[in-house]
Amino acid sequence: MTLRGQSESMFAAFGRLGVGMVLAIALVYLLLVVLFQSFLDPFIILVAVPGALVGILWMLAATGTTLNVESFMGAIMAVGIATSNSILLVNSANDARVHRKLGVIEASIEAGKTRLRPVLMTALAMLLGMVPMALAMGEGGEQNAPLGRAVIGGLVVATFVTLFIVPAAYTLLRKAPPRAHELDEQFAAESRGASEASRA
C-alpha cells in the first residue's frame, strides 16, 4: 500500500521540518562555540531546548492539538527564543566571573538576578502576542492555532528551565573560568602593537 496525495505531502513536510530543526540546533551550537570560545558553554545554553520541547508536547496534548506543519514551525520559534534567553544568562554569568571576580555559584545567582527581567519580558511579550492565535480567533484562525499553542507551551516551560535549570547546570559544569575574554584581550594587545608599529 502506498499513500498518495495530501497524506504523502504531509509526511514529507514533517520529515523536512524535523531535519531542519536538528540542523538548526547543530548550527546554533557551532555558532555559539565560536562566540564563547568553548564547547561547554553552548552545551549549557542548549539545556533549555529539551525543556522547550517538553512544554510544546505538553501544550499540544492538553489542548488536543495534533503535530502538524504549523506546530513544528511553532516549535522552531520556541526553541530559538529559549536559546536566546539562555545565552543572556550564561553570558551574564561569564561577565560576572571575569569582571567582578565572582565564584561560579555567586555568578550564577547574580546572572539570574540581573537577567530575570529581560528574560521574563521577552517570554511574556511573545506569550501575550500568541494568545489570540492560540485561541483560534478570527476567520480561519483554527489553521494557525497549533503554532500559537506550541510557542506558548514551549516558552512557559523553557522560561522556567532558563531561570532555574540552566544556572544549576552552569554551577555544576562550568568550574573553569571563561576563556573568551583572554582572546579578546590578546587581540586588543596585538591591535595596539600593530598601530604603534605603523606610527613608528
C-alpha positions in Angstrom: 0.0 0.0 0.0 1.4 3.4 -1.0 0.0 6.7 0.4 -0.6 9.4 -2.1 -2.0 12.9 -2.2 -2.3 15.1 0.8 -1.0 12.5 3.3 2.2 11.9 1.3 2.9 15.7 1.2 2.2 16.0 4.9 4.7 13.2 5.9 7.3 14.7 3.5 6.9 18.1 5.1 7.2 16.5 8.6 10.5 14.9 7.6 11.9 18.1 6.2 10.9 20.1 9.3 12.4 17.5 11.6 15.7 17.6 9.7 15.5 21.4 9.7 15.1 21.6 13.4 18.1 19.2 14.0 20.3 21.2 11.6 19.2 24.5 13.2 20.2 23.2 16.7 23.5 21.9 15.4 24.3 25.2 13.6 23.4 27.2 16.6 25.7 25.1 18.7 28.6 25.6 16.4 28.0 29.3 16.2 27.9 29.5 20.0 31.2 27.6 20.1 32.8 30.3 18.0 31.2 33.1 20.1 32.1 31.7 23.5 35.3 30.0 22.5 34.2 27.0 24.4 32.4 23.7 23.7 30.9 23.6 27.3 29.1 27.0 27.4 26.9 26.2 24.3 26.0 22.8 25.8 24.8 24.6 29.0 22.9 27.1 26.9 21.1 24.3 24.9 19.9 22.7 28.2 16.9 24.9 27.7 16.0 23.2 24.4 14.6 19.9 25.9 12.5 22.0 28.3 11.0 23.8 25.3 10.2 20.6 23.5 8.6 19.1 26.6 6.5 22.2 27.0 5.4 22.1 23.4 4.3 18.4 23.6 2.5 19.1 26.9 0.5 22.0 25.5 -0.4 20.2 22.3 -1.6 17.2 24.3 -3.5 19.4 26.8 -5.3 21.2 24.0 -5.9 18.1 21.9 -3.8 19.6 19.0 -2.1 17.3 16.6 1.5 17.5 15.4 1.4 19.2 12.1 3.4 21.7 10.0 2.2 24.7 12.0 3.1 23.2 15.3 6.5 22.3 14.0 7.0 25.9 13.0 6.0 27.0 16.5 8.4 24.5 18.0 11.3 26.0 16.0 10.2 29.5 17.1 10.1 28.5 20.8 13.5 26.8 20.6 15.0 29.9 19.2 13.6 32.2 21.9 14.5 29.8 24.6 18.1 29.6 23.3 18.4 33.4 23.2 17.2 33.8 26.8 19.7 31.1 27.9 22.5 33.0 26.1 21.7 36.1 28.1 22.0 34.2 31.3 25.3 32.3 30.6 26.9 35.4 29.1 26.0 37.5 32.1 27.4 34.8 34.5 30.7 34.7 32.5 30.9 38.5 32.6 30.4 38.5 36.4 33.2 35.9 36.8 35.6 37.9 34.6 35.0 41.5 35.6 33.8 41.1 39.2 35.9 38.0 40.1 32.9 36.2 41.5 32.8 32.4 42.1 30.7 30.1 40.0 27.8 30.0 42.4 27.8 33.7 43.1 28.0 34.4 39.3 25.0 32.2 38.6 22.9 33.9 41.3 23.9 37.3 40.1 23.1 36.4 36.4 19.7 35.2 37.5 19.0 38.4 39.3 20.2 40.8 36.6 18.6 38.8 33.7 15.3 38.0 35.3 13.5 41.0 34.0 14.8 40.7 30.3 14.0 37.0 30.2 10.5 37.5 31.6 9.8 40.4 29.4 10.9 38.6 26.2 8.8 35.5 27.2 5.7 37.5 28.2 5.8 39.6 25.1 5.8 36.5 22.9 3.2 34.7 25.0 0.7 37.6 25.0 1.2 38.0 21.3 0.4 34.4 20.7 -2.7 34.2 22.8 -5.2 35.4 20.1 -3.6 32.9 17.6 -3.8 30.0 20.1 -7.5 30.7 20.8 -8.2 30.5 17.1 -9.8 33.9 16.9 -11.0 35.3 13.6 -11.7 33.7 10.3 -9.6 30.7 9.6 -7.9 31.0 13.0 -8.0 27.3 13.6 -5.4 26.7 10.9 -2.7 28.8 12.7 -3.8 27.8 16.3 -1.2 24.9 16.6 1.6 27.4 16.0 0.5 29.7 18.8 -0.2 26.8 21.2 3.3 25.3 20.5 5.0 28.6 21.2 3.1 29.2 24.4 3.7 25.7 25.8 7.4 25.8 24.8 8.1 29.2 26.3 6.3 28.5 29.6 8.5 25.5 30.4 11.6 26.9 28.7 11.5 30.1 30.8 11.3 28.1 34.0 14.2 25.9 32.7 16.2 29.0 31.7 15.9 30.7 35.1 16.4 27.6 37.3 17.9 24.6 35.5 20.4 26.5 33.3 22.1 28.3 36.3 22.2 24.9 38.1 23.9 23.3 35.1 26.3 26.2 34.8 27.2 25.8 38.5 27.8 22.1 38.2 29.7 22.1 34.8 31.5 25.4 34.4 34.1 25.1 37.1 36.9 26.6 35.0 36.9 30.4 34.4 35.7 31.5 30.9 38.5 32.0 28.3 36.8 34.1 25.6 37.9 37.4 27.3 41.5 36.3 27.2 41.4 36.1 23.4 39.7 39.5 23.2 42.5 41.0 25.4 45.2 39.3 23.2 43.6 40.6 20.1 43.3 44.1 21.5 47.0 44.0 22.6 48.1 42.8 19.1 46.0 45.6 17.5 47.6 48.2 19.8 51.1 46.8 18.9 50.3 46.9 15.2 49.0 50.5 15.4 52.1 51.6 17.3 54.4 49.9 14.8 52.7 51.6 11.9 53.1 55.0 13.6 56.8 54.3 14.1 
